[in-house]
Amino acid sequence: MLAIIAPGQGSQTPGMFASWVTNPALHELLSQWSMRIDLDLIRLGTTADADEIKDTANAQPLIVAASLLGAHALGIKDFAYTSGHSVGELAAAALSGAISNEDALRLVRARGIEMAKAAALSPAGMSAVLGGDRDLVLAALAKLNLVAANDNGGGQIVAAGDLAALAQLSENPPEGARVRALAVAGAFHTSFMEPAVAPLRAMAATVTTAPTTISVISNKDGEVVSDGAEVLNRIVNQIANPVRWDLCMQAMKNLGVTGVIELPPAGTLVGLLKRGAPEIETFALKTADDVSAAKEFAGRHA
């Protein structure tokens, strides 16, 4: 049984579209998407530097466009489930049939802008806490008034909140854990992002949804969702609420998923699955050169 998943913010890298834009059809598709959301995705994905694509307003549409481009190149329809981490849920919503690719890109463009605005209101950030006892890590975060914004499983929890508190966490990590600052510009999936919710909810109200053709495993609680409107509603609410990727991985195991393809920019979620659900075989679709092997992988699990 096959699932196709989409990564979240922080997975972007300079030049991530280089292998894809050599295909004229994919280049044209990116050009069309760029015009529709008034953002030069081709330039951002080929020549922009790390600082420019770290900007939330650029990073989020770039990542979702990468996932949708990879899915288009794969052309696989025979899979059972889809899911996305954080902003990757918009790519998953499009893969599921709940919303169109164009609406996913319009929404992620607005999401990136509104979350960048929210981030600018109060300096804050995010750090990955790797290893350590889960309960001890959560207790350490609570003591510093930090939030477990991403409970990722596989021994990784992402702390979010005040920069000074994150610095204290790094200086005095929980026993058995190490702390790594993330290249993001705000405390995503916390109350710091509340100003972004209302504008996104207003835009989402203009989007036509449909029953899913592929069921979505939701970041909120790992539940399987097939109502398109509910998929979109959960995505909007998740902007200011924690991501429970650990529950998404548990759901994949419970549902009998045997293989997972992570769409570009791939790597992060495959790494979490290898630690949190090692019985599930994984494939990271990173470049256009991986498409043939990804199709063969899908054929063994679909």
One Martini backbone bead per residue (centre of mass of N, CA, C, O) as a GRO file, in nm:
protein
  302
    1MET     BB    1   0.095   0.037   0.024
    2LEU     BB    2   0.059   0.377  -0.085
    3ALA     BB    3   0.233   0.684  -0.007
    4ILE     BB    4   0.217   1.046  -0.051
    5ILE     BB    5   0.449   1.305   0.041
    6ALA     BB    6   0.498   1.643   0.195
    7PRO     BB    7   0.699   1.887   0.272
    8GLY     BB    8   0.836   2.144   0.464
    9GLN     BB    9   0.972   2.390   0.610
   10GLY     BB   10   1.336   2.376   0.546
   11SER     BB   11   1.374   2.198   0.266
   12GLN     BB   12   1.507   2.411   0.120
   13THR     BB   13   1.724   2.472  -0.175
   14PRO     BB   14   1.948   2.572  -0.371
   15GLY     BB   15   1.860   2.470  -0.695
   16MET     BB   16   1.597   2.267  -0.684
   17PHE     BB   17   1.511   2.308  -1.012
   18ALA     BB   18   1.740   2.232  -1.212
   19SER     BB   19   1.641   1.936  -1.312
   20TRP     BB   20   1.344   2.025  -1.409
   21VAL     BB   21   1.378   2.276  -1.624
   22THR     BB   22   1.488   2.095  -1.867
   23ASN     BB   23   1.191   2.045  -1.894
   24PRO     BB   24   0.969   2.203  -2.090
   25ALA     BB   25   0.699   2.128  -1.948
   26LEU     BB   26   0.788   2.211  -1.658
   27HIS     BB   27   0.870   2.498  -1.722
   28GLU     BB   28   0.588   2.588  -1.816
   29LEU     BB   29   0.437   2.527  -1.557
   30LEU     BB   30   0.600   2.722  -1.378
   31SER     BB   31   0.529   2.975  -1.540
   32GLN     BB   32   0.227   2.966  -1.488
   33TRP     BB   33   0.238   2.973  -1.179
   34SER     BB   34   0.393   3.239  -1.154
   35MET     BB   35   0.173   3.420  -1.282
   36ARG     BB   36  -0.070   3.340  -1.085
   37ILE     BB   37   0.121   3.439  -0.812
   38ASP     BB   38   0.342   3.652  -0.851
   39LEU     BB   39   0.605   3.442  -0.880
   40ASP     BB   40   0.944   3.348  -0.936
   41LEU     BB   41   1.007   3.021  -0.927
   42ILE     BB   42   1.249   2.974  -1.111
   43ARG     BB   43   1.449   3.164  -0.978
   44LEU     BB   44   1.423   3.057  -0.686
   45GLY     BB   45   1.500   2.746  -0.793
   46THR     BB   46   1.801   2.836  -0.924
   47THR     BB   47   1.945   3.142  -0.820
   48ALA     BB   48   1.875   3.168  -0.544
   49ASP     BB   49   1.949   3.214  -0.227
   50ALA     BB   50   1.921   3.112   0.096
   51ASP     BB   51   1.799   3.377   0.210
   52GLU     BB   52   1.564   3.414   0.008
   53ILE     BB   53   1.435   3.115   0.063
   54LYS     BB   54   1.380   3.167   0.372
   55ASP     BB   55   1.164   3.338   0.312
   56THR     BB   56   0.844   3.274   0.371
   57ALA     BB   57   0.715   3.398   0.106
   58ASN     BB   58   0.903   3.193  -0.065
   59ALA     BB   59   0.923   2.907   0.059
   60GLN     BB   60   0.632   2.799   0.048
   61PRO     BB   61   0.572   2.806  -0.263
   62LEU     BB   62   0.826   2.649  -0.344
   63ILE     BB   63   0.760   2.379  -0.203
   64VAL     BB   64   0.482   2.322  -0.328
   65ALA     BB   65   0.575   2.334  -0.621
   66ALA     BB   66   0.774   2.099  -0.602
   67SER     BB   67   0.567   1.881  -0.528
   68LEU     BB   68   0.379   1.919  -0.775
   69LEU     BB   69   0.595   1.866  -0.985
   70GLY     BB   70   0.670   1.580  -0.897
   71ALA     BB   71   0.383   1.463  -0.929
   72HIS     BB   72   0.356   1.524  -1.230
   73ALA     BB   73   0.601   1.353  -1.321
   74LEU     BB   74   0.495   1.085  -1.211
   75GLY     BB   75   0.172   1.021  -1.254
   76ILE     BB   76   0.037   0.902  -0.992
   77LYS     BB   77  -0.287   0.738  -0.892
   78ASP     BB   78  -0.212   0.455  -0.737
   79PHE     BB   79  -0.301   0.554  -0.423
   80ALA     BB   80  -0.406   0.578  -0.082
   81TYR     BB   81  -0.222   0.816   0.048
   82THR     BB   82  -0.191   1.145   0.203
   83SER     BB   83   0.067   1.386   0.310
   84GLY     BB   84   0.170   1.676   0.514
   85HIS     BB   85   0.408   1.907   0.630
   86SER     BB   86   0.239   2.155   0.693
   87VAL     BB   87   0.260   2.311   0.402
   88GLY     BB   88   0.234   2.024   0.264
   89GLU     BB   89  -0.081   2.006   0.288
   90LEU     BB   90  -0.142   2.157   0.022
   91ALA     BB   91  -0.030   1.944  -0.164
   92ALA     BB   92  -0.209   1.713  -0.055
   93ALA     BB   93  -0.481   1.842  -0.126
   94ALA     BB   94  -0.429   1.830  -0.431
   95LEU     BB   95  -0.373   1.523  -0.456
   96SER     BB   96  -0.667   1.445  -0.338
   97GLY     BB   97  -0.887   1.668  -0.473
   98ALA     BB   98  -0.990   1.900  -0.283
   99ILE     BB   99  -0.797   2.076  -0.460
  100SER     BB  100  -0.632   2.269  -0.663
  101ASN     BB  101  -0.331   2.364  -0.766
  102GLU     BB  102  -0.393   2.666  -0.790
  103ASP     BB  103  -0.517   2.698  -0.506
  104ALA     BB  104  -0.271   2.604  -0.350
  105LEU     BB  105  -0.088   2.839  -0.454
  106ARG     BB  106  -0.258   3.074  -0.359
  107LEU     BB  107  -0.259   2.996  -0.059
  108VAL     BB  108   0.053   2.982  -0.015
  109ARG     BB  109   0.111   3.271  -0.087
  110ALA     BB  110  -0.062   3.393   0.141
  111ARG     BB  111   0.058   3.239   0.377
  112GLY     BB  112   0.346   3.348   0.355
  113ILE     BB  113   0.277   3.646   0.390
  114GLU     BB  114   0.118   3.632   0.662
  115MET     BB  115   0.346   3.487   0.825
  116ALA     BB  116   0.557   3.706   0.785
  117LYS     BB  117   0.400   3.924   0.929
  118ALA     BB  118   0.374   3.779   1.200
  119ALA     BB  119   0.681   3.742   1.249
  120ALA     BB  120   0.746   4.060   1.255
  121LEU     BB  121   0.604   4.132   1.533
  122SER     BB  122   0.783   3.884   1.671
  123PRO     BB  123   1.059   3.763   1.780
  124ALA     BB  124   1.120   3.433   1.648
  125GLY     BB  125   1.150   3.063   1.667
  126MET     BB  126   1.330   2.749   1.581
  127SER     BB  127   1.405   2.417   1.729
  128ALA     BB  128   1.569   2.121   1.726
  129VAL     BB  129   1.505   1.825   1.918
  130LEU     BB  130   1.747   1.567   1.962
  131GLY     BB  131   1.643   1.348   2.147
  132GLY     BB  132   1.559   1.211   2.422
  133ASP     BB  133   1.315   1.236   2.644
  134ARG     BB  134   1.004   1.334   2.585
  135ASP     BB  135   0.914   1.435   2.867
  136LEU     BB  136   1.169   1.606   2.923
  137VAL     BB  137   1.142   1.792   2.682
  138LEU     BB  138   0.860   1.908   2.744
  139ALA     BB  139   0.939   2.022   3.022
  140ALA     BB  140   1.160   2.217   2.920
  141LEU     BB  141   0.974   2.388   2.745
  142ALA     BB  142   0.772   2.478   2.958
  143LYS     BB  143   0.981   2.629   3.141
  144LEU     BB  144   1.036   2.834   2.873
  145ASN     BB  145   0.772   2.888   2.707
  146LEU     BB  146   0.758   2.661   2.501
  147VAL     BB  147   0.671   2.497   2.192
  148ALA     BB  148   0.552   2.199   2.040
  149ALA     BB  149   0.512   2.248   1.711
  150ASN     BB  150   0.676   1.971   1.640
  151ASP     BB  151   0.572   1.632   1.655
  152ASN     BB  152   0.779   1.400   1.478
  153GLY     BB  153   0.924   1.191   1.586
  154GLY     BB  154   1.210   1.008   1.592
  155GLY     BB  155   1.338   1.210   1.814
  156GLN     BB  156   1.159   1.482   1.727
  157ILE     BB  157   1.142   1.822   1.843
  158VAL     BB  158   0.988   2.140   1.788
  159ALA     BB  159   1.078   2.442   1.900
  160ALA     BB  160   0.886   2.742   2.000
  161GLY     BB  161   0.975   3.101   2.019
  162ASP     BB  162   1.165   3.269   2.200
  163LEU     BB  163   1.495   3.343   2.145
  164ALA     BB  164   1.603   3.336   2.435
  165ALA     BB  165   1.484   3.058   2.505
  166LEU     BB  166   1.631   2.903   2.281
  167ALA     BB  167   1.913   2.967   2.387
  168GLN     BB  168   1.879   2.821   2.656
  169LEU     BB  169   1.824   2.543   2.535
  170SER     BB  170   2.102   2.519   2.392
  171GLU     BB  171   2.278   2.554   2.655
  172ASN     BB  172   2.039   2.354   2.809
  173PRO     BB  173   1.983   2.062   2.735
  174PRO     BB  174   1.837   1.792   2.749
  175GLU     BB  175   1.887   1.491   2.838
  176GLY     BB  176   2.025   1.344   2.547
  177ALA     BB  177   2.021   1.619   2.390
  178ARG     BB  178   1.996   1.823   2.093
  179VAL     BB  179   2.034   2.155   1.947
  180ARG     BB  180   1.878   2.302   1.642
  181ALA     BB  181   1.862   2.552   1.445
  182LEU     BB  182   1.629   2.697   1.225
  183ALA     BB  183   1.552   2.813   0.884
  184VAL     BB  184   1.344   3.030   1.025
  185ALA     BB  185   1.120   3.336   1.077
  186GLY     BB  186   0.946   3.172   1.306
  187ALA     BB  187   0.664   3.066   1.518
  188PHE     BB  188   0.532   2.809   1.412
  189HIS     BB  189   0.249   2.673   1.537
  190THR     BB  190   0.155   2.928   1.702
  191SER     BB  191   0.034   3.219   1.845
  192PHE     BB  192   0.215   3.399   1.657
  193MET     BB  193   0.012   3.313   1.397
  194GLU     BB  194  -0.279   3.429   1.437
  195PRO     BB  195  -0.286   3.674   1.226
  196ALA     BB  196  -0.302   3.460   0.970
  197VAL     BB  197  -0.582   3.315   0.985
  198ALA     BB  198  -0.809   3.504   0.883
  199PRO     BB  199  -0.709   3.555   0.590
  200LEU     BB  200  -0.712   3.249   0.514
  201ARG     BB  201  -1.008   3.196   0.572
  202ALA     BB  202  -1.116   3.394   0.360
  203MET     BB  203  -0.986   3.257   0.116
  204ALA     BB  204  -1.097   2.967   0.159
  205ALA     BB  205  -1.401   3.056   0.109
  206THR     BB  206  -1.330   3.080  -0.222
  207VAL     BB  207  -1.286   2.773  -0.232
  208THR     BB  208  -1.318   2.487  -0.410
  209THR     BB  209  -1.442   2.180  -0.304
  210ALA     BB  210  -1.381   1.818  -0.274
  211PRO     BB  211  -1.392   1.510  -0.271
  212THR     BB  212  -1.176   1.276  -0.218
  213THR     BB  213  -0.962   1.035  -0.389
  214ILE     BB  214  -0.750   1.083  -0.158
  215SER     BB  215  -0.659   1.026   0.146
  216VAL     BB  216  -0.605   1.222   0.442
  217ILE     BB  217  -0.342   1.281   0.669
  218SER     BB  218  -0.357   1.460   0.957
  219ASN     BB  219  -0.176   1.686   1.158
  220LYS     BB  220  -0.358   1.714   1.405
  221ASP     BB  221  -0.422   1.358   1.457
  222GLY     BB  222  -0.402   1.131   1.217
  223GLU     BB  223  -0.647   1.154   1.056
  224VAL     BB  224  -0.882   1.049   0.824
  225VAL     BB  225  -0.961   1.252   0.533
  226SER     BB  226  -1.242   1.311   0.277
  227ASP     BB  227  -1.326   1.602   0.322
  228GLY     BB  228  -1.245   1.885   0.164
  229ALA     BB  229  -1.334   2.106   0.367
  230GLU     BB  230  -1.185   1.977   0.611
  231VAL     BB  231  -0.904   1.987   0.502
  232LEU     BB  232  -0.893   2.300   0.480
  233ASN     BB  233  -0.968   2.375   0.770
  234ARG     BB  234  -0.724   2.236   0.903
  235ILE     BB  235  -0.503   2.401   0.763
  236VAL     BB  236  -0.578   2.674   0.880
  237ASN     BB  237  -0.567   2.598   1.186
  238GLN     BB  238  -0.257   2.497   1.182
  239ILE     BB  239  -0.096   2.764   1.183
  240ALA     BB  240  -0.156   2.787   1.527
  241ASN     BB  241  -0.081   2.473   1.543
  242PRO     BB  242   0.033   2.180   1.602
  243VAL     BB  243   0.236   1.923   1.475
  244ARG     BB  244   0.151   1.559   1.426
  245TRP     BB  245   0.363   1.348   1.282
  246ASP     BB  246   0.359   1.104   1.468
  247LEU     BB  247   0.055   1.035   1.399
  248CYS     BB  248   0.093   0.996   1.097
  249MET     BB  249   0.287   0.755   1.117
  250GLN     BB  250   0.100   0.575   1.283
  251ALA     BB  251  -0.125   0.564   1.071
  252MET     BB  252   0.035   0.422   0.850
  253LYS     BB  253   0.078   0.167   1.009
  254ASN     BB  254  -0.225   0.102   1.074
  255LEU     BB  255  -0.306   0.103   0.751
  256GLY     BB  256  -0.065  -0.058   0.587
  257VAL     BB  257   0.175   0.089   0.497
  258THR     BB  258   0.470   0.008   0.283
  259GLY     BB  259   0.498   0.283   0.108
  260VAL     BB  260   0.701   0.592   0.059
  261ILE     BB  261   0.676   0.905  -0.106
  262GLU     BB  262   0.885   1.183  -0.127
  263LEU     BB  263   0.862   1.485  -0.221
  264PRO     BB  264   0.972   1.763  -0.329
  265PRO     BB  265   1.199   1.843  -0.097
  266ALA     BB  266   1.358   1.568  -0.012
  267GLY     BB  267   1.428   1.378   0.329
  268THR     BB  268   1.304   1.447   0.608
  269LEU     BB  269   1.064   1.237   0.623
  270VAL     BB  270   1.228   0.986   0.569
  271GLY     BB  271   1.400   1.011   0.825
  272LEU     BB  272   1.162   0.982   1.024
  273LEU     BB  273   1.062   0.705   0.924
  274LYS     BB  274   1.321   0.541   0.981
  275ARG     BB  275   1.279   0.591   1.297
  276GLY     BB  276   0.947   0.569   1.344
  277ALA     BB  277   0.899   0.358   1.064
  278PRO     BB  278   1.097   0.108   0.955
  279GLU     BB  279   0.877  -0.085   0.807
  280ILE     BB  280   0.877   0.146   0.603
  281GLU     BB  281   0.923   0.210   0.286
  282THR     BB  282   1.144   0.444   0.113
  283PHE     BB  283   1.129   0.753  -0.103
  284ALA     BB  284   1.340   1.008  -0.241
  285LEU     BB  285   1.233   1.279  -0.438
  286LYS     BB  286   1.474   1.505  -0.563
  287THR     BB  287   1.502   1.447  -0.875
  288ALA     BB  288   1.453   1.382  -1.207
  289ASP     BB  289   1.639   1.120  -1.191
  290ASP     BB  290   1.418   0.965  -0.986
  291VAL     BB  291   1.151   0.888  -1.138
  292SER     BB  292   1.186   0.596  -1.235
  293ALA     BB  293   1.238   0.473  -0.952
  294ALA     BB  294   0.970   0.570  -0.830
  295LYS     BB  295   0.786   0.404  -1.014
  296GLU     BB  296   0.894   0.131  -0.929
  297PHE     BB  297   0.824   0.158  -0.633
  298ALA     BB  298   0.519   0.197  -0.671
  299GLY     BB  299   0.466  -0.080  -0.813
  300ARG     BB  300   0.529  -0.240  -0.533
  301HIS     BB  301   0.281  -0.076  -0.353
  302ALA     BB  302   0.002  -0.012  -0.511
   0.00000   0.00000   0.00000
